[in-house]
Amino acid sequence: MAEKDNDEKIDVFTEQFSKTEHFILNNKKQISTVVGVILVIVIGYVAYHKLVVAPKELEAQTQLFPSEQLFDKDSLLTKAINGDSAAPGFKAVAEKYGSTASGNLANFYLGASYLRTGKFEEALAALKKYDRSDPILGPIALGDMGDACLELGKKQEAVDYYLKAAKAEKNKFTTPLYLMKAGTAYEEDGKFDKAAEVYEQVQKEYFETPEGKDAAKFIARAKAATEKK
């Protein structure tokens, strides 16, 4: 019985193989064309990355480096943004190499630099171009966008960005920080009940963090303001 079953399986396999073989033989020209097109695409993609993307990335890294060294010095941020005769700044690198990883990073630096120099609209524009895929810089970029919106009086937009920043990569550092910022923005917008909810979330879920330990006084303030309304 088992031998009969095996014979039947072999017959089915042979029949399917024959059909496939028959199809290939009848459509050999079309299949060869398709395979040839795929190979051309793959070879072109690899060549593009080796001959264009990789050299451009290296060039972008070299151009970005001098401005990166100035980023932590507030007095030199304007130079970091605009560059000088010796090296281009974040703005030029972002514009010229935007398709590279370093060009993308330049958008982050540019936005953060604009924020620190009080150019909030420019900060938003640059940070929107940053793809925010980095697990560390992504939430910070969203938080910076919240800061820029708050400075521009766009309180609800600021809250939205802070909450996105808090959720982007949940951890004990950026999440409670941006939740607290969202609470502060809610308060500035007169939404004290919402602020209290966010502060209570920080106290409950991140009680061991500095923000969690300070949350009680923020909750009390928000609730007292709610009662006065």
C-alpha positions in Angstrom: 0.0 0.0 0.0 2.8 2.4 1.0 4.6 1.5 -2.2 1.5 2.4 -4.2 1.2 5.8 -2.5 4.8 6.5 -3.2 4.4 5.6 -6.8 1.4 7.9 -7.1 3.3 10.8 -5.5 6.2 10.2 -7.9 3.7 10.2 -10.8 2.2 13.5 -9.6 5.6 15.1 -9.2 6.7 13.9 -12.6 3.6 15.3 -14.2 4.0 18.7 -12.6 7.7 18.8 -13.5 6.9 17.9 -17.1 4.3 20.7 -17.2 6.9 23.2 -15.9 9.5 22.0 -18.3 7.0 22.2 -21.1 6.1 25.8 -20.1 9.7 26.8 -20.0 10.5 25.3 -23.4 7.4 27.0 -25.0 8.2 30.4 -23.4 12.0 30.2 -23.4 12.4 33.5 -25.3 10.1 35.5 -23.0 11.6 34.0 -19.8 15.1 34.8 -21.0 14.1 38.4 -21.7 12.6 38.8 -18.2 15.6 37.2 -16.6 17.9 39.5 -18.7 15.9 42.6 -17.6 16.2 41.6 -13.9 19.9 41.0 -14.2 20.3 44.4 -15.9 18.4 46.1 -13.0 20.4 44.3 -10.3 23.7 45.0 -12.0 22.7 48.6 -12.5 21.6 49.0 -8.9 24.9 47.5 -7.5 26.9 49.6 -9.9 25.0 52.8 -8.9 25.7 52.2 -5.2 29.4 51.4 -5.8 30.2 54.1 -8.3 27.8 56.9 -7.2 26.2 56.5 -3.8 29.3 55.2 -1.9 31.7 57.9 -3.2 29.0 60.6 -2.6 28.5 59.4 1.0 32.2 59.5 1.7 32.4 63.0 0.2 29.4 64.1 2.3 31.0 62.8 5.5 34.2 64.7 4.8 32.2 67.9 4.1 30.0 67.5 7.2 32.9 66.8 9.7 34.1 70.4 10.2 30.6 71.7 11.1 30.0 68.8 13.4 33.0 70.0 15.5 31.3 73.4 16.0 27.9 72.1 16.9 28.4 72.1 20.7 29.7 75.6 20.7 26.8 78.1 20.7 29.0 81.0 19.7 30.0 79.2 16.5 26.6 77.9 15.4 26.1 80.5 12.7 29.4 79.3 11.1 28.3 75.7 11.5 25.1 76.5 9.7 26.5 78.6 6.8 30.1 77.4 6.7 33.0 79.5 5.4 35.7 79.4 2.8 37.4 76.4 4.4 34.3 74.2 4.6 30.6 74.2 3.8 28.1 74.3 6.6 25.2 72.1 7.5 22.9 74.0 5.1 25.1 73.4 2.0 25.8 69.7 2.9 22.0 69.1 3.4 21.2 70.7 0.1 24.0 69.0 -1.9 24.0 65.6 -0.3 20.4 65.2 0.9 20.1 61.7 -0.6 23.0 60.4 1.5 23.0 59.3 5.2 25.4 62.2 6.0 23.2 64.7 4.1 20.2 63.4 6.1 22.2 63.9 9.3 23.1 67.4 8.2 19.3 68.2 8.1 19.1 67.2 11.8 22.1 69.3 12.7 20.7 72.2 10.7 17.4 72.1 12.4 18.8 71.7 15.9 21.2 74.6 15.2 18.4 76.9 13.9 16.4 76.0 17.0 19.3 77.1 19.3 19.8 80.3 17.4 16.1 81.2 17.6 15.1 80.6 14.0 12.1 78.4 14.7 10.5 78.3 11.3 13.8 77.4 9.7 14.3 74.7 12.4 10.9 73.1 11.6 11.6 73.2 7.9 15.0 71.4 8.3 13.8 68.9 10.8 10.9 67.9 8.5 13.4 66.9 5.9 15.3 64.7 8.4 13.9 61.1 8.0 14.0 60.4 11.7 14.7 56.7 11.3 17.6 56.8 13.8 16.4 55.3 17.1 18.3 57.9 19.1 18.1 61.1 17.0 14.6 60.4 15.7 12.8 61.1 19.0 15.1 64.1 19.6 14.2 65.6 16.2 10.5 65.2 17.0 11.1 66.8 20.4 13.0 69.7 18.8 10.1 70.2 16.4 7.8 70.4 19.5 10.1 73.0 21.0 10.0 75.1 17.8 6.2 74.9 17.6 5.9 75.9 21.2 8.2 78.9 20.6 6.0 79.9 17.6 2.8 79.7 19.8 1.6 76.5 18.1 0.8 74.8 21.4 -1.3 71.9 20.2 1.2 71.1 17.4 3.9 71.2 20.1 2.0 68.7 22.2 1.5 66.4 19.1 5.2 66.4 18.4 6.2 65.8 22.1 3.8 62.8 22.2 5.2 61.4 19.0 8.7 61.8 20.4 7.7 60.0 23.6 6.3 57.1 21.6 8.9 56.9 18.9 11.4 54.8 20.9 10.0 54.0 24.4 12.7 54.2 27.0 13.5 55.6 30.4 15.2 58.7 29.0 13.4 60.4 26.1 9.9 59.0 26.9 9.4 60.6 30.3 11.2 63.8 29.2 8.9 64.4 26.2 5.8 63.4 28.2 6.6 66.1 30.7 7.2 68.6 27.9 3.8 67.6 26.5 2.3 68.3 29.9 3.9 71.7 30.1 2.6 72.5 26.6 -0.9 71.4 27.7 -0.7 73.8 30.6 0.4 76.7 28.4 -2.6 75.9 26.3 -4.9 76.0 29.3 -5.6 72.2 29.1 -4.8 71.4 32.7 -6.8 68.2 32.9 -4.8 66.8 30.0 -1.6 68.0 31.6 -2.5 66.1 34.8 -3.1 62.9 32.8 0.3 63.0 31.2 2.1 63.8 34.4 0.2 60.9 36.1 1.4 58.6 33.3 5.0 59.6 33.9 4.6 59.1 37.7 3.0 55.7 37.2 5.1 54.2 34.3 8.5 56.0 34.9 8.5 56.5 38.7 12.2 55.6 39.0 13.3 58.4 36.7 14.0 62.0 37.7 10.8 63.1 35.8 8.8 60.4 37.6 10.1 61.5 41.0 9.2 65.2 40.3 5.8 64.4 38.7 3.8 64.8 41.9 4.3 68.5 42.2 3.3 69.0 38.5 0.2 66.9 39.0 -0.8 69.0 42.0 -0.2 72.2 40.1 -2.3 71.0 37.1 -5.1 69.8 39.3 -5.2 73.0 41.3 -5.4 75.0 38.0 -8.2 72.7 36.8 -10.3 73.4 39.9 -9.9 77.1 39.5 -11.3 77.1 36.0 
